[in-house]
């Protein structure tokens, strides 16, 4: 699209001057008929220069003011408007009619085939007054207050003054068909609605600043007060989903220390007793093991997992359930051989003395064959 150059009179705050008119080498018949209709004095229109002279004199006349459209706007801010049951009375007292008038500054029938209009100073003053007294008050009342609200409102008014003085309406050159005597005229074919929409588009709202983003300060993670190995051991052994197991499925890995100590004491005491005492020793050892087994059975599976740090003297209990590494800690397996003891029925065939033994196992050397779970 070629660049359209407007005359200096179309610039903002520029005074009115002679319109810039460019005609084609052949004048359109509708323009000739329009010029003959508005001229009171019959003048010849047989050439392009004659059309140019007649059109320039007509549009340069001080009375050549076009009415582009009319606007009905409130007389006062919304809070000051009169309220009445009769809408006709309410419209008469609360609204005013502003005529949007302009004059022709440019006519191009060669490249763009358009005509340009610029607002008159009286129209600009009416629009600026309405914007300052009514529009600015209403838009300020409809927005919340902030520190720079007055500055933004003043800037909004200054921008409107600039926009109103720069406003130029361009339309097809056929709009000159609405030309009347003395150069005045009105827009035809619904072009007034286009002007009205363009003028109302100059009234911009007062936009408040966007809300500031507040950074969410998250508290620093609290470190544990105690970093000892005991807390870590208990936290690592606590299962997320405790598994309930039957007591008959858990086999005791080793009897308690107290039971082992009692058994050793009983064994030491029975080394100086008779064969009947040896039978009691075997019975007491069996009962000690049974009591230790009942103790391990009474304990829950979770209590076994929360024991303090395991020592190599304990062996891992055997179970048919599968445990994941985070839920079960396995200690090193004890590989010490367990000596084989004879059955109680064979004890009657042995002689009871200080050096008597179970199939070659002398009680004098019981320390050499200590049980692997003895402390």
ZAMARGU-4260 file (C-alpha; in steps of 0.2 Angstrom, whole numbers, plus 5000, padded with zeros to 4 digits):
<rodrens>
0) 5000/5000/5000 | 5008/5017/4995 | 5011/5030/5008 | 4998/5043/5009 | 5005/5061/5012
5) 4994/5074/5020 | 4996/5092/5019 | 5003/5102/5034 | 4986/5109/5038 | 4981/5091/5043
10) 4995/5090/5057 | 4990/5092/5076 | 4987/5110/5082 | 4989/5116/5064 | 4978/5131/5058
15) 4966/5128/5044 | 4972/5131/5026 | 4968/5128/5008 | 4964/5110/5005 | 4976/5099/4995
20) 4966/5093/4979 | 4973/5081/4966 | 4961/5077/4951 | 4963/5064/4938 | 4966/5068/4920
25) 4948/5064/4917 | 4935/5070/4929 | 4921/5058/4935 | 4904/5063/4929 | 4897/5062/4947
30) 4909/5076/4953 | 4904/5087/4938 | 4886/5085/4942 | 4889/5089/4961 | 4898/5105/4957
35) 4885/5111/4945 | 4871/5108/4959 | 4880/5118/4973 | 4885/5133/4962 | 4873/5148/4962
40) 4882/5156/4948 | 4883/5146/4933 | 4902/5143/4928 | 4909/5133/4914 | 4916/5115/4919
45) 4923/5109/4903 | 4941/5105/4908 | 4951/5098/4923 | 4958/5115/4928 | 4940/5122/4929
50) 4935/5108/4940 | 4950/5110/4951 | 4947/5129/4953 | 4929/5127/4957 | 4932/5113/4970
55) 4946/5122/4978 | 4936/5138/4981 | 4921/5129/4987 | 4930/5119/5000 | 4941/5133/5006
60) 4926/5144/5011 | 4925/5147/5029 | 4907/5141/5029 | 4913/5124/5021 | 4910/5114/5038
65) 4905/5096/5037 | 4894/5088/5050 | 4902/5070/5052 | 4890/5064/5066 | 4882/5069/5082
70) 4885/5062/5099 | 4873/5062/5114 | 4884/5062/5130 | 4880/5065/5149 | 4881/5083/5155
75) 4888/5078/5172 | 4896/5064/5181 | 4885/5049/5185 | 4884/5053/5203 | 4877/5070/5199
80) 4864/5065/5186 | 4846/5069/5190 | 4834/5054/5193 | 4817/5054/5187 | 4803/5042/5183
85) 4800/5050/5166 | 4814/5045/5154 | 4811/5060/5143 | 4814/5072/5157 | 4829/5063/5163
90) 4836/5064/5145 | 4833/5082/5143 | 4841/5087/5160 | 4856/5074/5160 | 4861/5073/5142
95) 4869/5085/5129 | 4871/5084/5110 | 4888/5087/5103 | 4890/5090/5084 | 4906/5083/5077
100) 4911/5095/5064 | 4926/5095/5052 | 4933/5102/5036 | 4941/5095/5021 | 4960/5095/5021
105) 4964/5083/5007 | 4956/5076/4991 | 4965/5063/4981 | 4957/5055/4966 | 4972/5048/4958
110) 4981/5036/4969 | 4970/5033/4985 | 4954/5040/4979 | 4950/5047/4996 | 4945/5062/5005
115) 4952/5067/5023 | 4943/5078/5036 | 4950/5086/5051 | 4940/5091/5067 | 4936/5110/5069
120) 4944/5119/5085 | 4926/5121/5092 | 4923/5102/5091 | 4940/5098/5099 | 4936/5110/5113
125) 4919/5102/5117 | 4927/5085/5117 | 4941/5090/5128 | 4929/5098/5141 | 4918/5083/5141
130) 4933/5072/5144 | 4939/5082/5158 | 4923/5086/5168 | 4913/5070/5165 | 4923/5055/5158
135) 4939/5058/5169 | 4928/5059/5185 | 4918/5043/5181 | 4933/5033/5176 | 4942/5039/5192
140) 4927/5034/5203 | 4926/5017/5195 | 4944/5012/5200 | 4953/5009/5216 | 4965/5022/5223
145) 4984/5020/5222 | 4999/5032/5225 | 5001/5038/5207 | 4982/5039/5202 | 4981/5058/5200
150) 4997/5058/5189 | 4990/5044/5178 | 4973/5054/5177 | 4982/5070/5172 | 4992/5060/5159
155) 4976/5052/5152 | 4968/5069/5149 | 4984/5076/5140 | 4984/5060/5129 | 4966/5064/5124
160) 4970/5082/5119 | 4984/5075/5108 | 4973/5062/5100 | 4958/5074/5097 | 4970/5086/5088
165) 4978/5073/5078 | 4961/5065/5073 | 4959/5064/5054 | 4945/5054/5046 | 4948/5046/5029
170) 4935/5039/5018 | 4931/5036/5000 | 4930/5051/4988 | 4912/5047/4984 | 4908/5056/5001
175) 4909/5072/4991 | 4892/5068/4984 | 4885/5075/5001 | 4892/5092/4997 | 4880/5106/4999
180) 4880/5125/4995 | 4894/5136/5002 | 4904/5120/5004 | 4895/5112/5019 | 4890/5094/5019
185) 4886/5078/5028 | 4892/5061/5026 | 4881/5048/5017 | 4879/5029/5016 | 4881/5026/5034
190) 4898/5034/5036 | 4893/5043/5051 | 4893/5027/5062 | 4911/5025/5057 | 4915/5042/5063
195) 4905/5040/5079 | 4915/5023/5083 | 4931/5032/5080 | 4928/5047/5091 | 4922/5036/5106
200) 4937/5025/5104 | 4947/5040/5109 | 4940/5040/5127 | 4951/5027/5135 | 4948/5020/5153
205) 4960/5023/5167 | 4969/5007/5170 | 4976/5004/5187 | 4994/4996/5189 | 4995/4977/5189
210) 4996/4969/5206 | 5013/4966/5212 | 5019/4948/5214 | 5023/4944/5232 | 5037/4932/5234
215) 5032/4918/5246 | 5045/4916/5259 | 5046/4897/5264 | 5053/4893/5281 | 5070/4884/5281
220) 5068/4865/5284 | 5071/4862/5303 | 5086/4850/5305 | 5084/4836/5319 | 5091/4842/5336
225) 5100/4826/5338 | 5111/4818/5325 | 5116/4803/5335 | 5117/4785/5327 | 5102/4780/5339
230) 5089/4791/5330 | 5095/4787/5313 | 5094/4768/5317 | 5076/4770/5324 | 5070/4780/5309
235) 5078/4768/5297 | 5071/4753/5305 | 5053/4760/5307 | 5043/4752/5293 | 5030/4763/5283
240) 5018/4749/5283 | 5020/4737/5298 | 5018/4719/5293 | 5008/4708/5306 | 5016/4691/5306
245) 5010/4675/5315 | 5020/4671/5331 | 5023/4653/5325 | 5032/4658/5309 | 5046/4668/5319
250) 5060/4657/5325 | 5070/4663/5339 | 5088/4667/5333 | 5095/4666/5351 | 5089/4666/5368
255) 5091/4681/5379 | 5107/4685/5388 | 5099/4683/5405 | 5093/4665/5400 | 5110/4661/5393
260) 5118/4667/5409 | 5106/4656/5419 | 5109/4641/5409 | 5128/4643/5411 | 5126/4645/5429
265) 5115/4629/5430 | 5127/4620/5420 | 5142/4625/5431 | 5132/4620/5446 | 5127/4603/5440
270) 5145/4598/5436 | 5146/4593/5455 | 5130/4584/5456 | 5124/4566/5453 | 5117/4559/5437
275) 5099/4563/5443 | 5105/4581/5444 | 5112/4580/5426 | 5094/4575/5421 | 5088/4591/5430
280) 5101/4601/5421 | 5094/4595/5404 | 5077/4599/5409 | 5081/4616/5416 | 5090/4620/5400
285) 5075/4615/5390 | 5063/4625/5400 | 5075/4640/5399 | 5075/4638/5380 | 5056/4637/5380
290) 5054/4652/5391 | 5066/4661/5379 | 5056/4656/5364 | 5040/4662/5372 | 5048/4679/5376
295) 5052/4680/5357 | 5035/4675/5352 | 5026/4687/5363 | 5036/4701/5356 | 5029/4709/5340
300) 5038/4710/5324 | 5039/4729/5325 | 5048/4728/5342 | 5061/4716/5335 | 5064/4729/5321
305) 5066/4743/5334 | 5080/4735/5344 | 5096/4745/5346 | 5111/4742/5334 | 5114/4724/5332
310) 5130/4715/5337 | 5138/4701/5328 | 5133/4689/5342 | 5115/4689/5336 | 5109/4680/5320
315) 5095/4684/5308 | 5078/4676/5312 | 5071/4665/5299 | 5055/4670/5291 | 5045/4665/5276
320) 5040/4683/5272 | 5050/4694/5261 | 5056/4710/5268 | 5063/4725/5258 | 5079/4732/5262
325) 5072/4749/5270 | 5060/4738/5281 | 5073/4725/5288 | 5091/4726/5293 | 5101/4710/5291
330) 5116/4707/5303 | 5131/4697/5297 | 5127/4679/5298 | 5136/4669/5312 | 5145/4654/5304
335) 5152/4646/5320 | 5148/4627/5321 | 5136/4621/5334 | 5141/4606/5344 | 5130/4591/5343
340) 5123/4585/5360 | 5117/4568/5364 | 5099/4563/5367 | 5093/4563/5385 | 5091/4544/5384
345) 5110/4542/5383 | 5113/4551/5399 | 5109/4536/5410 | 5123/4525/5402 | 5136/4538/5407
350) 5145/4539/5424 | 5142/4554/5434 | 5158/4562/5440 | 5167/4578/5439 | 5175/4572/5423
355) 5159/4564/5415 | 5154/4570/5398 | 5141/4568/5385 | 5149/4557/5372 | 5167/4563/5374
360) 5161/4581/5380 | 5170/4584/5397 | 5162/4596/5408 | 5179/4602/5413 | 5181/4609/5395
365) 5164/4617/5393 | 5173/4634/5390 | 5181/4628/5374 | 5164/4623/5367 | 5154/4639/5372
370) 5138/4642/5362 | 5139/4655/5348 | 5126/4666/5356 | 5134/4666/5373 | 5140/4684/5378
</rodrens>
